[in-house]
């Protein structure tokens, strides 16, 4: 009986240690305008070489993939949730049919859970590919992924932003609903 209690106590201790380690990293919510998920963008040269694409799903996948290693949890903003870090992502994609290249541009603003902005970054990603290829959607996702990787590199290299985030995590901060980040005017 004493061994059983000792084993349970040891397991609880390990779980508490894992939870403490998980709390070292902040939570993040990604805000992408709902318009990016509903309205397609026409790339190429209409009417001959063109394709309609949705930016929202491609940039969401890229943001989740690249932000996940740096945050304890990464999710898409549902409108009422709050988190330690709110990331507003503004995607743009173009295509140059002359050299068959996709250009993805991302502007990302990092906000504390209270709504205060502590970092703004801009990056581009370029991927070669034909517009009429079966892999065009994959090329769009890859271009956004390259741009998002550069955003994360800039964020991690920004010591002022890292210090602000660390200081804010040490304090109790009010977490505003993530949808309010969309109401902040463009800088």
Secondary structure, DSSP 8 states (H G I E B T S, - for coil): -HHHHHHHHHHHHHHHHHHHHHTTS-EEEEEE-THHHH--EEEEETTTEEEEE-HHHHHHHHHHHHHGGGSSEEEE--SS---SEEEEEEEEEEEETTTTEEEEEEEEEEEETTS-EEEEEEEEEEEE--TTSTTHHHHHHHHHHHHHHHHHHHHHH-HHHHHHHHHHHHS------GGGGGGS---
